[in-house]
Amino acid sequence: MTQNRQSGFSLVEVAIAAAIFMALVLVISSLAVTGTDAQELGRRISKMTEIAQDVTDALFRHLDVALREIGVGDVSVPKKMKTLAQGYLGRVAAYAGPLEAGDAEALAAAIARNVFGDAGRAQDAQAQRMARYALSWRAELAGLTVERLLAEPLPQRDARAVS
């Protein structure tokens, strides 16, 4: 089975973890958001450190359970969790600057590096579209108050609508 050189996870494990992550974000937050959307939501409520930390803690608690449910051994789970947490925090840091600056090119480069494993794919249509999607969602959330973010369902996003 092909292994990711940086994380030691097989491609199947990465795909399963990505699918679980996406599902857990929906379950944990009770909001219809994707992983990118969850990152933006977390950034928007970062002033509310306790809530942001609770969401992150819940995400990783559920990810721990999900890893065990898919058969990752009890001895291996802490190491896998550490790798996943480092990857998550690294991506949050890599996307934060470009998102804050509204820099689609820098965001596409970070996405190409993190999603496709190849910074050279920054001009790839998929990386560019993902960057435009994240920036458009960020712009939409920018007009919402923290109270509204916590009290109401988030606006529905259709990734197919982003050109």
Backbone bond lengths (Angstrom), bond angles and torsions (degrees), N, CA, C in turn:
res aa  C-N    CA-C-N  psi(-1)  N-CA   C-N-CA  omega(-1)  CA-C   N-CA-C  phi
1 M - - - 1.446 - - 1.526 108.11 -
2 T 1.323 117.76 137.76 1.457 122.14 -178.26 1.519 110.30 -69.21
3 Q 1.323 115.79 132.24 1.463 121.43 -179.47 1.513 110.05 -105.96
4 N 1.320 117.16 142.64 1.460 122.16 172.14 1.517 105.57 -76.09
5 R 1.337 117.59 123.08 1.464 121.02 -174.55 1.519 112.77 -61.70
6 Q 1.318 118.49 -33.45 1.457 119.90 -175.83 1.522 112.82 -80.30
7 S 1.328 117.94 -40.07 1.455 119.32 -173.40 1.519 114.38 -101.04
8 G 1.324 118.16 -20.74 1.450 120.50 -177.06 1.515 112.50 82.21
9 F 1.332 118.81 0.95 1.449 122.15 178.45 1.525 108.83 -86.01
10 S 1.325 117.15 146.03 1.461 119.82 173.84 1.521 107.95 -74.12
11 L 1.326 116.85 162.70 1.464 120.48 179.10 1.528 110.76 -61.44
12 V 1.320 117.08 -36.17 1.456 120.57 178.12 1.528 109.72 -63.84
13 E 1.337 117.10 -44.71 1.463 120.13 178.29 1.521 111.37 -61.96
14 V 1.322 116.67 -40.53 1.461 120.42 178.94 1.520 109.70 -63.48
15 A 1.328 117.38 -45.04 1.468 120.85 179.61 1.521 110.99 -62.84
16 I 1.326 116.51 -42.98 1.460 120.38 179.45 1.526 110.02 -65.43
17 A 1.330 116.81 -45.22 1.468 120.00 179.81 1.520 110.69 -62.30
18 A 1.340 117.34 -38.86 1.468 120.21 178.86 1.521 110.28 -64.38
19 A 1.333 116.95 -42.48 1.462 120.06 179.06 1.523 110.75 -65.73
20 I 1.332 116.66 -41.17 1.464 120.88 178.70 1.522 109.37 -64.84
21 F 1.334 116.66 -43.34 1.461 120.51 179.50 1.525 109.97 -57.36
22 M 1.339 116.66 -47.00 1.458 120.16 -178.89 1.530 110.22 -62.15
23 A 1.312 117.25 -43.71 1.462 120.01 179.96 1.522 111.23 -66.05
24 L 1.321 116.79 -39.68 1.462 120.25 -179.06 1.515 112.27 -66.83
25 V 1.315 117.09 -36.23 1.455 119.15 177.36 1.520 109.52 -59.27
26 L 1.331 116.08 -41.24 1.463 119.67 178.95 1.523 111.42 -65.57
27 V 1.322 116.03 -43.72 1.456 120.37 -177.97 1.525 111.27 -68.43
28 I 1.314 116.77 -47.87 1.459 121.17 -174.59 1.518 111.64 -63.55
29 S 1.302 116.38 -46.29 1.456 119.29 -174.34 1.519 113.02 -88.98
30 S 1.342 117.43 -12.42 1.466 122.42 -174.49 1.519 111.15 54.94
31 L 1.314 115.26 29.21 1.456 121.36 178.55 1.513 108.46 -124.19
32 A 1.316 117.27 150.29 1.458 121.38 178.45 1.523 108.87 -85.45
33 V 1.336 115.79 80.89 1.459 120.35 -179.32 1.516 109.73 -131.41
34 T 1.326 116.60 157.19 1.459 121.79 175.82 1.520 108.55 -99.13
35 G 1.327 116.45 179.36 1.462 120.15 179.65 1.517 112.51 -57.11
36 T 1.315 117.96 -44.44 1.465 121.09 178.33 1.514 110.00 -63.36
37 D 1.326 115.94 -41.22 1.454 120.70 179.68 1.531 110.46 -64.29
38 A 1.321 116.82 -39.23 1.455 120.25 179.41 1.522 110.91 -64.05
39 Q 1.323 116.00 -38.69 1.463 119.41 177.44 1.530 109.78 -61.86
40 E 1.326 116.42 -44.31 1.464 120.00 -179.67 1.515 110.06 -66.09
41 L 1.315 118.29 -40.75 1.452 121.14 176.85 1.523 109.99 -60.54
42 G 1.327 116.70 -44.99 1.469 120.39 178.38 1.515 111.89 -60.20
43 R 1.326 117.43 -40.30 1.456 121.06 178.21 1.527 110.68 -63.50
44 R 1.343 115.74 -41.70 1.458 120.09 -177.89 1.523 111.93 -66.28
45 I 1.310 117.58 -31.18 1.469 118.22 -178.64 1.523 111.87 -102.73
46 S 1.330 116.88 16.09 1.462 119.50 -176.96 1.526 112.44 -61.58
47 K 1.333 117.29 -22.59 1.463 119.65 175.83 1.520 110.13 -65.92
48 M 1.288 115.20 -24.42 1.458 120.31 179.35 1.523 107.04 -98.40
49 T 1.325 116.14 69.91 1.450 123.18 -170.52 1.519 113.37 -52.13
50 E 1.291 116.49 -41.72 1.461 119.21 -176.82 1.525 110.93 -62.96
51 I 1.319 117.40 -44.96 1.463 120.71 179.80 1.522 110.13 -65.99
52 A 1.336 116.83 -45.10 1.464 120.22 179.41 1.520 110.57 -59.85
53 Q 1.329 117.29 -41.78 1.456 120.74 179.33 1.523 110.98 -66.51
54 D 1.332 116.71 -39.64 1.464 120.33 178.27 1.526 111.30 -61.79
55 V 1.341 116.98 -42.37 1.469 120.59 179.09 1.525 110.07 -63.35
56 T 1.335 116.04 -45.39 1.465 120.16 179.75 1.526 110.94 -63.35
57 D 1.328 116.86 -44.89 1.466 120.75 178.30 1.526 111.39 -59.69
58 A 1.332 116.56 -44.24 1.463 120.36 179.80 1.526 110.47 -63.51
59 L 1.329 116.82 -41.54 1.458 120.96 178.31 1.524 110.39 -56.83
60 F 1.325 116.85 -48.98 1.459 119.62 -177.05 1.522 113.33 -74.43
61 R 1.332 118.45 -28.64 1.464 119.85 172.99 1.528 109.96 -63.14
62 H 1.324 115.81 -44.80 1.460 119.77 -179.84 1.527 111.58 -70.56
63 L 1.310 117.26 -33.92 1.459 120.14 176.68 1.533 109.94 -65.59
64 D 1.328 117.29 -38.72 1.471 121.79 175.82 1.523 110.19 -58.28
65 V 1.327 116.34 -48.18 1.467 120.97 179.49 1.528 109.95 -62.23
66 A 1.333 117.03 -43.29 1.464 120.96 -178.49 1.527 111.43 -62.81
67 L 1.319 117.38 -40.90 1.466 120.33 177.54 1.527 110.68 -60.71
68 R 1.319 116.08 -42.66 1.470 120.06 178.84 1.532 110.68 -64.79
69 E 1.347 115.47 -38.95 1.465 119.28 -178.74 1.522 112.51 -67.97
70 I 1.328 117.87 -28.31 1.469 119.02 178.80 1.520 111.71 -88.48
71 G 1.340 116.46 4.37 1.451 119.63 171.94 1.511 117.09 103.51
72 V 1.329 117.87 6.41 1.463 119.25 175.61 1.529 106.46 -70.47
73 G 1.311 116.95 129.09 1.462 122.04 -176.05 1.518 113.09 -66.11
74 D 1.332 115.64 151.58 1.461 121.70 -178.94 1.523 112.64 -55.80
75 V 1.313 117.48 -34.42 1.459 121.00 -179.27 1.533 110.63 -71.85
76 S 1.321 117.42 -33.17 1.469 122.17 -177.20 1.521 113.81 -83.99
77 V 1.327 118.14 -22.40 1.464 121.11 -174.46 1.531 112.77 -56.87
78 P 1.331 120.40 -48.65 1.472 118.41 -178.48 1.535 113.27 -58.08
79 K 1.326 116.63 -40.32 1.460 119.96 179.38 1.533 110.31 -65.91
80 K 1.330 117.19 -43.81 1.463 121.19 178.33 1.530 110.46 -63.82
81 M 1.332 116.96 -40.17 1.464 120.93 179.45 1.528 110.53 -64.12
82 K 1.321 116.56 -40.60 1.459 120.05 178.74 1.526 110.05 -62.46
83 T 1.325 116.63 -43.75 1.464 121.40 179.07 1.525 110.71 -63.57
84 L 1.344 116.86 -44.09 1.461 120.45 178.70 1.527 111.38 -64.27
85 A 1.331 117.19 -41.96 1.470 120.61 179.48 1.523 110.88 -64.01
86 Q 1.327 116.97 -42.81 1.468 120.02 178.18 1.522 110.55 -62.44
87 G 1.322 116.84 -42.29 1.466 120.74 178.11 1.519 111.77 -63.34
88 Y 1.329 115.76 -43.86 1.467 120.81 179.87 1.521 110.55 -62.37
89 L 1.320 116.94 -50.54 1.467 120.56 -178.36 1.526 111.32 -66.08
90 G 1.318 116.94 -35.72 1.454 120.36 176.94 1.521 111.95 -64.21
91 R 1.324 116.03 -40.29 1.462 119.99 178.85 1.525 110.89 -69.54
92 V 1.312 116.92 -40.75 1.469 119.87 176.63 1.529 109.32 -57.09
93 A 1.325 116.53 -45.36 1.467 120.71 179.91 1.531 111.17 -66.28
94 A 1.333 117.30 -40.39 1.463 120.68 -178.51 1.525 112.03 -67.44
95 Y 1.317 117.58 -33.31 1.463 120.79 -177.56 1.525 112.72 -87.93
96 A 1.329 118.09 -22.91 1.467 121.44 -173.33 1.528 112.94 -58.22
97 G 1.322 117.83 -50.65 1.465 120.81 -178.17 1.517 112.89 -60.72
98 P 1.341 118.30 -53.33 1.463 119.79 178.81 1.536 113.00 -61.07
99 L 1.339 117.57 -37.84 1.464 119.45 177.67 1.524 110.67 -64.39
100 E 1.315 116.08 -45.49 1.468 120.76 -179.46 1.526 110.98 -62.72
101 A 1.323 116.84 -39.58 1.464 121.52 -177.74 1.532 112.40 -83.40
102 G 1.333 117.56 -10.80 1.459 120.41 -176.45 1.519 111.97 68.30
103 D 1.333 116.41 29.75 1.460 122.76 -175.15 1.530 110.63 -94.01
104 A 1.333 115.97 95.85 1.462 121.39 -176.59 1.521 111.92 -63.47
105 E 1.334 117.77 -36.94 1.461 120.48 -178.74 1.531 111.31 -66.62
106 A 1.330 116.76 -46.29 1.470 120.43 179.29 1.527 110.61 -65.80
107 L 1.334 116.79 -37.60 1.461 120.16 178.36 1.527 110.33 -66.94
108 A 1.323 117.34 -41.43 1.469 120.73 177.53 1.527 110.60 -62.46
109 A 1.340 117.18 -38.01 1.468 120.51 177.57 1.524 110.58 -64.59
110 A 1.335 117.65 -42.85 1.466 121.41 178.62 1.525 110.49 -65.20
111 I 1.326 116.44 -40.66 1.468 120.48 178.12 1.524 110.13 -64.86
112 A 1.327 116.89 -44.27 1.470 120.35 179.24 1.524 110.40 -59.46
113 R 1.312 116.98 -42.18 1.465 122.09 -179.59 1.525 111.08 -67.14
114 N 1.338 117.29 -43.17 1.458 121.05 -174.26 1.523 114.40 -87.16
115 V 1.310 117.56 -36.81 1.467 120.43 -176.89 1.518 111.18 -88.21
116 F 1.335 116.45 -45.45 1.459 120.70 -175.75 1.523 112.96 -98.29
117 G 1.337 117.53 -9.33 1.461 120.88 179.58 1.513 113.55 70.24
118 D 1.336 116.47 21.64 1.456 120.35 -175.80 1.525 109.14 -150.97
119 A 1.323 116.83 101.63 1.465 121.16 -179.87 1.521 111.31 -59.48
120 G 1.324 117.38 -23.21 1.452 121.85 178.52 1.524 113.83 -66.72
121 R 1.318 116.55 -12.21 1.476 120.62 180.00 1.518 112.50 -91.75
122 A 1.321 117.82 16.54 1.463 121.30 -178.05 1.523 111.91 -60.14
123 Q 1.327 117.67 -29.41 1.463 120.80 179.20 1.528 112.14 -88.97
124 D 1.327 116.59 -1.38 1.452 122.37 177.73 1.533 109.91 -59.74
125 A 1.321 117.02 138.71 1.465 121.26 -177.85 1.526 112.06 -56.43
126 Q 1.340 117.49 -37.25 1.463 120.22 -178.78 1.531 110.93 -67.86
127 A 1.318 117.81 -44.24 1.467 120.83 179.32 1.522 110.16 -64.22
128 Q 1.311 116.72 -41.24 1.469 120.90 179.16 1.530 110.64 -64.12
129 R 1.326 116.56 -42.45 1.471 120.18 -179.53 1.524 111.22 -66.82
130 M 1.331 116.84 -40.80 1.465 120.17 178.11 1.524 110.49 -62.31
131 A 1.328 116.77 -39.71 1.464 120.98 178.65 1.528 110.49 -64.98
132 R 1.322 117.08 -44.74 1.470 119.99 178.90 1.524 111.04 -63.18
133 Y 1.341 116.97 -38.38 1.464 121.06 178.16 1.530 110.28 -61.40
134 A 1.341 115.92 -49.76 1.471 119.88 -178.33 1.525 110.84 -61.62
135 L 1.311 117.30 -42.53 1.466 120.55 -179.93 1.520 111.93 -68.16
136 S 1.326 117.70 -37.36 1.470 119.35 178.84 1.518 111.15 -67.86
137 W 1.331 116.26 -37.83 1.465 119.30 178.86 1.521 110.29 -69.40
138 R 1.327 116.36 -38.72 1.463 120.87 177.24 1.526 109.60 -60.72
139 A 1.325 117.18 -44.28 1.458 121.05 179.68 1.525 110.95 -62.51
140 E 1.324 116.94 -39.66 1.458 120.26 178.73 1.526 111.36 -64.98
141 L 1.334 116.24 -41.69 1.468 119.59 -179.94 1.521 112.60 -71.75
142 A 1.326 116.74 -24.94 1.467 120.45 -176.73 1.531 111.93 -57.76
143 G 1.306 117.24 -29.50 1.463 120.21 -179.30 1.515 114.31 -84.86
144 L 1.314 117.38 -3.12 1.462 120.48 -178.04 1.526 111.00 -96.41
145 T 1.304 116.37 141.01 1.467 119.95 175.89 1.528 109.14 -77.29
146 V 1.321 116.01 159.22 1.462 120.48 177.20 1.519 109.62 -60.14
147 E 1.334 117.17 -39.77 1.466 120.87 179.69 1.525 110.71 -59.58
148 R 1.341 116.26 -43.26 1.471 119.74 179.64 1.525 110.51 -67.89
149 L 1.336 116.69 -38.80 1.461 119.70 178.12 1.520 111.23 -58.14
150 L 1.317 116.40 -38.01 1.461 120.50 -177.00 1.524 112.79 -84.87
151 A 1.342 117.59 -25.71 1.457 120.67 -173.18 1.522 114.30 -95.79
152 E 1.317 117.96 -26.79 1.461 120.72 -173.34 1.526 110.93 -120.67
153 P 1.320 115.67 156.62 1.476 118.13 173.56 1.525 109.38 -61.96
154 L 1.304 115.62 146.55 1.454 120.08 177.65 1.518 110.60 -72.80
155 P 1.314 116.53 154.72 1.466 118.67 175.35 1.530 109.84 -58.36
156 Q 1.309 115.86 141.94 1.459 120.30 179.18 1.521 110.00 -74.19
157 R 1.307 116.72 138.30 1.460 121.97 -179.21 1.523 108.76 -115.77
158 D 1.314 116.24 135.39 1.458 121.62 174.65 1.518 106.93 -116.59
159 A 1.323 116.18 106.05 1.465 120.59 -177.18 1.525 111.44 -60.38
160 R 1.314 117.42 -27.11 1.466 119.73 179.40 1.522 112.41 -67.18
161 A 1.346 116.82 -21.71 1.455 120.86 -177.88 1.531 112.43 -79.16
162 V 1.322 117.07 -13.79 1.470 120.47 179.97 1.523 108.21 -83.23
163 S 1.322 115.22 121.27 1.476 118.29 -178.45 1.503 111.78 -88.75
